[in-house]
Amino acid sequence: MTRRESLQCVHEPFGDAFYYGPERLSSRYEGNEQERLDSGFHKTTYQTVLERLEREGSEGKRLFIKDITHYLIPPDGKPVSIAPSLAKLKRGVGTTEYLTNGDSNGTTGPHYPNHTDLESNNPTVVPRAILEKFHFTFLIRHPRSSIPSYYRCTVPPLDEVTGFYNFMHSETGYDEVRRLFDYLRSINQIGPHVAGRGIDETTTVANGTTSDGPSQIEICVIDADDLLDNPSGIVEAYCGSVGIGYHPDMLKWDSEEAHEHAREVFQKWRGFHDDAIHSTELKARLHTKRIKSDHEQDNEWREKFGDKGAKVIRDSVNANIKDYEYLKQFALRV
């Protein structure tokens, strides 16, 4: 967001279709039609999100999208098929129609499965031909940090700000990230080379996977703890991987103009990004973060969220660690 002269940044656009539109995959607002209508996104489909991205990318700048993987994947292992708005149905010679899902006000759904084609091994509702237009990189965070942070947004007093009144394990997203990551590797959209690794290291972490041949896009995974320990080194290496010019000033945004822009961009998801909105720069932590024992973590969560909350967090952390550790082996090193 500090490179607005050359990058057009879009913040979590697919969440509009995932939560509110007629093709919504989430059940979070299923019982609250008024909330969906008030959001202003009740007619948003995956197709209209892509149309918005096409408009955003038409200004001559490179498009940079920060989004959440599980917005593209039906939750809780539900059947996967292409979103109706992205599925073309042939109606005779020279005629193509797009299927729709739900009524025009977006008040029906979610639907499982969509009555559309399946794509072999594709875990998302977006056709492979569209996924191939994007350069995917991944930001991961250890569940012992991310889960309690997210849980805090779903309980009082912050839930009144976020509008998320219950914790949903399906929104933690680690399984979905791993499934999309492996799919992109299997179709040779990313890899096999791993950003920041030599050939021998790449061969080690890529062992056991198959693809059609080498990709021009290397695997680029950033771990949040690595980023906080060495922001300049990680961001510079990331920029090198994706082809963005790096400058140290990218790590600072201490101006009213920058803060106003951040408030505008993050307004849609109130309460989730307050720390980022009030920050002024990304600088290295003074001390490497000490890893607390499970006992220490449980006591800390119990003090903040009570016995029930601590158990929910612990169960979710444990359920996600395996996927996190799998992705961690591909993390960018500097």
C-alpha positions in Angstrom: 0.0 0.0 0.0 3.0 2.3 0.2 3.7 1.8 -3.5 0.5 3.3 -4.8 2.4 5.0 -7.7 3.0 1.5 -9.2 0.7 -0.9 -7.5 -3.1 -1.0 -7.3 -3.9 -2.7 -4.0 -7.2 -4.5 -3.3 -8.1 -5.7 0.1 -10.0 -9.0 0.5 -12.5 -8.6 -2.4 -13.7 -12.2 -2.5 -15.1 -12.0 1.0 -18.0 -10.0 -0.4 -19.1 -13.0 -2.5 -18.2 -15.5 0.2 -20.3 -14.0 3.0 -23.0 -11.9 1.4 -23.9 -12.7 -2.3 -26.2 -15.2 -4.0 -23.2 -17.6 -4.4 -22.1 -17.3 -0.8 -20.2 -20.2 0.7 -20.3 -19.1 4.3 -23.2 -19.7 6.6 -22.2 -16.9 9.0 -24.9 -14.5 7.8 -27.3 -17.2 6.6 -29.9 -16.4 9.2 -29.5 -12.7 8.9 -30.9 -11.4 5.6 -30.9 -7.8 6.7 -27.2 -8.0 7.5 -26.5 -9.2 4.0 -28.7 -6.5 2.5 -27.1 -3.8 4.7 -23.6 -4.9 3.6 -24.2 -3.6 0.1 -22.8 -6.8 -1.3 -25.9 -8.9 -1.4 -25.8 -9.1 -5.2 -22.0 -9.7 -5.4 -21.0 -12.9 -7.2 -17.6 -14.3 -7.9 -17.9 -13.0 -11.5 -18.6 -9.4 -10.3 -15.6 -9.6 -8.0 -13.4 -10.5 -11.0 -15.0 -7.8 -13.1 -14.0 -5.3 -10.3 -10.5 -6.6 -10.3 -10.3 -6.2 -14.1 -11.4 -2.6 -13.7 -8.9 -2.0 -10.9 -6.1 -3.4 -13.1 -7.0 -1.3 -16.1 -5.3 1.8 -14.8 -1.8 0.8 -15.9 -0.6 -0.3 -12.5 0.2 -3.8 -11.4 -2.7 -5.3 -9.3 -1.8 -6.5 -5.8 -4.6 -8.4 -4.1 -4.5 -9.4 -0.4 -7.1 -12.1 0.2 -8.1 -15.1 2.3 -7.9 -18.6 0.7 -11.0 -20.0 2.2 -13.1 -17.4 0.5 -12.6 -19.5 -2.6 -13.3 -22.9 -1.1 -16.6 -24.4 0.3 -16.1 -24.8 4.1 -16.1 -28.0 6.2 -15.3 -30.3 3.3 -18.5 -29.6 1.4 -18.6 -30.5 -2.3 -16.7 -28.3 -4.7 -17.9 -27.1 -8.0 -17.4 -24.0 -10.1 -19.3 -20.9 -9.0 -22.4 -20.5 -11.2 -21.5 -17.0 -12.3 -18.2 -18.4 -13.6 -19.6 -21.5 -15.2 -20.5 -21.2 -18.9 -23.4 -23.1 -20.2 -23.5 -23.6 -24.0 -26.9 -22.9 -25.6 -26.5 -23.7 -29.3 -24.1 -22.3 -31.8 -22.4 -19.1 -30.8 -24.5 -18.7 -27.6 -23.1 -18.7 -24.1 -25.0 -18.1 -20.9 -23.7 -17.8 -17.4 -25.6 -19.7 -14.8 -26.9 -18.0 -11.7 -27.4 -19.1 -8.1 -30.2 -17.8 -6.0 -32.5 -14.8 -6.7 -31.4 -11.4 -7.9 -31.4 -10.0 -4.3 -28.9 -12.6 -3.1 -31.3 -13.8 -0.4 -31.1 -17.5 -1.1 -28.2 -19.9 -0.5 -25.6 -21.1 0.3 -26.0 -24.0 -2.2 -24.0 -27.2 -2.0 -23.1 -28.3 -4.4 -23.6 -25.9 -7.3 -25.1 -27.5 -10.4 -22.0 -26.8 -12.4 -19.0 -28.6 -13.7 -16.3 -30.1 -11.5 -12.7 -29.6 -12.3 -10.3 -32.4 -11.5 -8.6 -31.8 -8.1 -9.4 -28.1 -8.2 -10.4 -27.3 -4.6 -11.9 -23.8 -5.4 -15.0 -22.5 -7.0 -12.9 -20.6 -9.5 -12.0 -22.3 -12.8 -8.4 -23.2 -13.4 -8.2 -20.9 -16.5 -8.9 -18.0 -14.2 -6.6 -19.1 -11.4 -3.8 -19.2 -13.9 -4.1 -15.5 -14.4 -2.8 -14.8 -10.9 0.7 -14.9 -9.3 0.1 -16.6 -6.0 2.2 -16.0 -2.9 1.3 -17.1 0.7 1.5 -15.5 4.1 1.3 -17.9 7.0 1.2 -17.5 10.8 1.6 -20.1 13.6 -1.9 -21.0 14.8 -0.9 -20.4 18.4 -0.7 -16.7 17.4 -3.4 -16.4 14.8 -6.2 -18.4 16.4 -6.5 -16.5 19.7 -6.2 -13.2 17.7 -9.1 -14.2 15.6 -11.1 -15.6 18.6 -10.7 -12.2 20.3 -12.7 -10.7 17.3 -15.6 -13.0 17.8 -16.3 -12.4 21.5 -17.3 -9.4 23.6 -16.4 -6.6 23.5 -14.9 -6.6 20.0 -17.7 -8.7 18.4 -19.9 -5.6 18.5 -17.4 -3.9 16.2 -16.6 -6.8 13.9 -20.1 -8.2 13.6 -18.7 -11.7 14.1 -20.6 -13.0 17.1 -19.3 -16.6 17.1 -16.1 -18.4 16.5 -16.1 -20.7 13.4 -13.3 -23.1 13.0 -13.9 -23.2 9.3 -12.7 -19.6 9.1 -9.2 -20.4 10.4 -8.3 -21.5 6.9 -5.1 -23.6 7.2 -6.6 -26.7 5.5 -7.8 -24.5 2.6 -4.4 -22.8 2.2 -2.7 -26.2 2.0 -5.1 -27.6 -0.5 -4.8 -24.6 -2.8 -1.1 -24.6 -2.4 -0.7 -28.2 -3.3 -3.1 -27.8 -6.2 -1.1 -25.0 -7.7 2.0 -27.0 -7.4 0.4 -30.0 -9.0 -0.7 -28.1 -12.1 2.8 -26.4 -12.3 1.5 -22.9 -11.6 4.1 -22.4 -8.8 7.4 -24.2 -8.3 9.2 -26.3 -8.0 11.8 -23.7 -7.1 11.4 -22.3 -3.6 12.1 -18.6 -3.1 15.3 -18.1 -1.1 16.5 -21.7 -1.5 19.3 -23.3 -3.5 18.7 -26.2 -5.8 19.5 -28.9 -3.2 17.1 -27.3 -0.6 14.3 -27.0 -3.2 14.7 -30.6 -4.2 14.4 -31.7 -0.5 11.2 -29.8 0.3 9.6 -30.6 -3.1 10.2 -34.3 -2.8 7.1 -36.4 -3.5 5.3 -33.9 -5.7 4.6 -34.2 -9.5 4.0 -31.6 -12.1 4.1 -31.1 -15.8 7.5 -29.3 -15.8 9.3 -26.3 -14.3 7.3 -23.1 -13.6 8.5 -19.6 -14.1 6.8 -18.6 -10.8 8.7 -19.8 -7.7 7.1 -20.9 -4.5 6.9 -17.9 -2.2 5.7 -18.4 1.4 6.3 -15.8 4.1 6.0 -16.7 7.8 4.8 -13.8 9.9 7.3 -14.4 12.6 10.2 -14.3 10.1 8.7 -11.1 8.7 8.5 -9.5 12.2 12.0 -10.6 13.1 13.6 -9.3 9.8 11.1 -7.1 7.9 13.6 -5.4 5.6 15.3 -8.7 4.6 12.0 -10.6 4.1 10.3 -7.8 2.2 13.3 -7.2 0.0 13.5 -10.9 -0.8 9.8 -11.1 -1.4 10.0 -8.1 -3.9 12.8 -9.9 -5.7 10.7 -13.1 -6.0 7.6 -11.3 -7.4 9.4 -8.7 -9.5 8.7 -5.5 -7.5 11.4 -2.9 -6.9 12.4 -2.7 -3.3 13.1 0.5 -1.3 13.4 0.8 2.5 10.7 3.5 2.5 8.2 0.8 1.7 8.3 -0.1 5.4 7.1 3.3 6.6 3.7 5.0 6.3 3.8 7.7 8.9 1.7 10.4 7.2 -1.9 11.5 7.5 -2.5 10.6 3.8 -1.3 7.1 4.4 -3.4 6.6 7.5 -6.5 8.0 5.8 -5.9 5.6 2.9 -5.6 2.7 5.4 -8.8 3.6 7.2 -10.6 3.7 3.9 -9.3 0.4 2.7 -9.9 -1.5 6.0 -13.3 0.1 6.8 -15.2 -2.9 5.4 -13.8 -5.3 8.0 -14.1 -3.1 11.1 -12.2 -4.2 14.2 -9.9 -6.7 12.5 -7.2 -4.3 11.4 -7.0 -1.7 14.1 -3.4 -2.4 15.0 -2.4 -1.9 11.3 -4.5 1.3 11.0 -2.7 2.8 14.0 0.8 1.7 13.0 3.4 3.9 11.3 6.0 1.4 10.1 7.2 -2.2 10.0 10.3 -2.6 12.1 12.1 -5.6 13.5 11.2 -6.8 17.0 13.7 -6.0 19.6 13.8 -9.6 20.8 13.0 -12.9 19.1 9.6 -14.0 20.3 9.9 -16.6 23.0 7.8 -19.7 22.4 5.6 -20.4 25.4 4.8 -23.9 26.6 1.3 -25.3 26.0 0.7 -24.9 29.7 1.6 -21.2 29.6 -0.5 -20.6 26.5 -3.5 -22.4 28.0 -3.3 -20.3 31.2 -3.0 -17.1 29.2 -6.0 -18.0 27.1 -8.0 -19.1 30.1 -7.3 -15.7 31.8 -8.4 -13.8 28.8 -11.3 -15.9 27.5 -12.3 -18.3 30.3 -12.2 -22.1 30.4 -14.5 -22.5 27.4 -12.7 -20.1 25.2 -9.3 -21.5 26.1 -10.5 -25.0 25.1 -11.9 -23.8 21.8 -8.7 -22.1 21.0 -6.5 -25.1 22.0 -8.6 -27.5 20.0 -8.4 -25.2 16.9 -4.7 -24.6 17.3 -4.0 -28.3 17.5 -6.2 -29.1 14.5 -4.2 -26.6 12.4 -0.6 -27.2 13.4 0.0 -30.0 10.9 -1.0 -27.9 7.9 1.0 -24.9 9.2 4.1 -27.0 9.7 3.7 -28.4 6.2 3.6 -24.9 4.7 6.4 -23.7 6.9 8.9 -26.0 5.3 8.5 -23.8 2.1 9.0 -20.5 3.9 11.2 -17.8 2.4 14.7 -17.7 4.0 17.2 -14.8 3.9 
